[in-house]
Amino acid sequence: MLANAGVNWLGWPFHLPVNQEDLSEKDAAAIIADTAELARHVLITYDDDAEEIARFCHVMGVGTVQLHGEVPICELRKLRESAPGLVVIKSLVVRSDNGDALARLVRQTTPWIDGYITDTFDPETGAEGATGKCHDWEISRKLVADSSLPVVLAGGLNADNVADAILHVRPAGVDVHTGVEQADGRKCPKKVEQFVQESRRAFARIASNRNC
């Protein structure tokens, strides 16, 4: 359903400290293998050990990993050296006052990373991502402008606000989770289609302005 709606990347969260996993690693690996030609699969994990990250990606059959926790730079370097073909995306969790700290993190990790994704910290729950809440898009906009690598925008996005977010932040892509869910927590086909349509419309507008 997601691939048919135009979604290019599918995220699979595992080894998370808070959120409950939706299915087993074995079942997820089987789905990934069966749908490898439909979309690009991304393992999302809080693992911070290079050897374990590389092993886990191999077991799951993915070529891209999103590191969502705090990973020492030495481990990022080891991961690049041990798995040079692995695409590594590092999350940047935006708080109310950490824009400068995130900019420093980007400068420090750029040699070992292929891209970044900004997400939202919820001070009420302590959750980092999957909050359903937006953060200050201006922080993400500055990170996009300053980074030499692609930056994806996440955090509280839905079909109603994603176009405005794209036009303001100018990210390389957008990520959505709770913003396209039904009341039962499953993805809503209509919401997914609307999100993709609004996203494409905004990215097309940016491309058109660049070509003028």
C-alpha positions in Angstrom: 0.0 0.0 0.0 2.7 2.5 1.0 4.8 1.8 -2.2 1.7 2.1 -4.4 1.0 5.4 -2.8 4.4 6.7 -3.9 6.4 6.2 -0.7 10.1 5.7 -1.6 11.6 4.7 1.8 10.1 2.4 4.4 11.4 2.6 8.0 11.6 -0.4 10.3 12.2 0.6 14.0 13.9 -2.0 16.3 16.0 -2.0 19.5 14.1 1.0 20.8 14.3 2.0 24.5 10.7 3.2 24.7 8.3 2.4 21.8 6.9 -1.1 21.5 7.9 -3.0 18.4 5.1 -3.8 16.0 6.3 -7.2 14.9 9.3 -9.6 15.2 12.6 -9.1 13.5 12.0 -12.4 11.7 8.7 -11.3 10.3 10.1 -7.8 9.4 13.1 -9.4 7.5 10.7 -11.6 5.5 8.6 -8.6 4.5 11.7 -6.6 3.6 12.9 -9.5 1.4 9.5 -9.8 -0.3 9.2 -6.1 -1.1 12.8 -5.2 -1.9 11.9 -4.1 -5.4 9.0 -1.8 -4.3 10.8 0.6 -2.0 14.1 1.2 -0.1 14.1 -0.2 3.4 15.7 1.6 6.4 16.5 0.0 9.7 15.8 2.5 12.5 17.7 1.7 15.7 19.1 3.0 19.0 22.1 0.6 18.7 25.4 2.4 19.2 28.0 -0.3 18.6 29.4 -0.5 15.1 29.7 -4.2 15.0 26.2 -4.8 16.2 24.7 -2.2 13.8 26.5 -3.9 10.8 25.4 -7.3 11.9 21.8 -6.3 12.5 21.5 -4.6 9.1 22.9 -7.8 7.4 20.4 -10.0 9.3 17.5 -7.7 8.3 18.6 -7.4 4.7 18.8 -3.6 4.6 21.4 -1.4 3.0 20.4 1.8 5.0 20.3 2.4 8.7 19.0 5.4 10.7 20.9 5.8 14.0 18.4 7.4 16.3 20.4 7.4 19.6 23.7 9.0 20.7 26.5 7.1 18.9 30.1 7.9 19.7 32.1 9.2 16.8 34.6 6.4 17.1 31.8 3.9 16.5 30.6 5.9 13.4 34.1 5.7 12.1 34.3 2.0 12.7 31.0 1.5 11.0 32.2 3.3 7.9 35.4 1.3 7.8 33.7 -2.1 8.5 30.6 -1.6 6.3 31.6 1.0 3.6 28.6 0.2 1.5 26.1 0.8 4.2 24.1 4.1 3.9 24.1 5.8 7.4 21.6 8.4 8.4 22.0 10.1 11.8 19.0 11.6 13.6 19.2 15.2 14.9 16.6 15.5 17.7 15.5 19.2 17.9 14.8 20.7 21.3 13.9 24.3 22.0 17.5 25.5 22.5 19.9 23.1 20.9 20.3 24.4 17.4 24.0 25.3 17.9 24.7 21.9 19.5 23.1 20.1 16.5 25.2 22.2 14.1 28.3 21.2 15.9 27.2 17.5 15.8 26.8 17.8 12.0 30.3 19.2 11.6 31.8 16.5 13.8 30.0 13.6 12.1 29.8 14.6 8.5 32.9 12.4 7.5 31.2 9.3 8.7 27.5 9.9 7.7 25.6 10.0 4.4 22.7 12.1 5.6 20.6 13.4 8.6 17.0 13.5 9.7 15.7 16.1 12.1 13.0 15.0 14.6 11.2 16.4 17.6 11.9 16.0 21.4 8.8 16.0 23.6 9.6 17.5 27.0 6.4 16.2 28.5 7.1 12.5 27.7 10.9 12.5 27.1 10.3 10.9 23.7 12.7 11.6 20.9 10.7 11.1 17.7 7.3 9.5 17.0 5.8 12.3 19.1 3.3 13.6 16.6 4.6 17.1 17.4 6.4 19.7 15.3 9.6 21.4 16.3 10.9 24.8 15.4 11.3 24.5 11.6 13.8 27.4 11.6 16.3 25.1 13.4 15.9 22.5 10.7 16.1 25.1 8.0 19.5 26.3 9.3 20.7 22.7 9.5 19.7 22.1 5.9 21.4 25.3 4.8 24.6 24.6 6.6 25.0 20.8 6.0 26.9 19.5 3.0 24.8 16.3 3.2 21.1 15.7 2.7 18.8 16.5 5.6 15.3 14.9 5.9 12.6 16.6 7.9 10.5 14.7 10.4 8.3 15.5 13.4 4.6 16.2 13.5 4.2 16.2 9.7 0.9 15.4 8.0 -0.9 16.2 4.8 -2.1 19.6 6.1 1.3 21.0 7.0 3.9 19.1 5.0 3.9 21.5 2.0 4.5 24.5 4.2 7.2 22.6 6.0 9.0 21.7 2.8 8.8 25.2 1.4 10.2 26.7 4.6 12.9 24.1 5.5 13.9 23.0 1.9 14.8 19.5 3.1 16.0 16.6 0.9 12.9 14.6 1.9 10.2 14.3 4.5 9.4 11.6 7.0 5.9 10.8 8.5 4.7 8.3 11.0 1.8 9.2 13.3 0.6 11.8 10.9 -0.8 9.2 8.5 -2.2 6.8 11.0 -5.8 5.8 11.7 -7.3 5.7 15.3 -6.1 2.1 15.6 -2.5 3.0 14.9 -2.4 1.5 11.4 -1.5 3.5 8.3 -4.5 5.1 6.5 -4.2 4.7 2.7 -6.0 8.0 2.1 -3.8 10.0 4.5 -0.7 8.4 3.0 -1.8 9.3 -0.6 -2.6 12.9 0.5 0.7 13.3 2.2 2.7 12.0 -0.8 0.7 14.3 -3.1 1.2 17.4 -1.0 4.9 16.6 -0.6 5.5 16.2 -4.3 3.6 19.4 -5.0 5.8 21.3 -2.7 9.1 19.8 -4.0 7.9 20.4 -7.6 7.3 24.1 -6.7 10.8 24.4 -5.3 12.3 22.7 -8.4 10.3 25.0 -10.7 11.5 28.1 -8.8 15.1 27.0 -9.2 14.7 26.5 -12.9 13.3 30.0 -13.4 
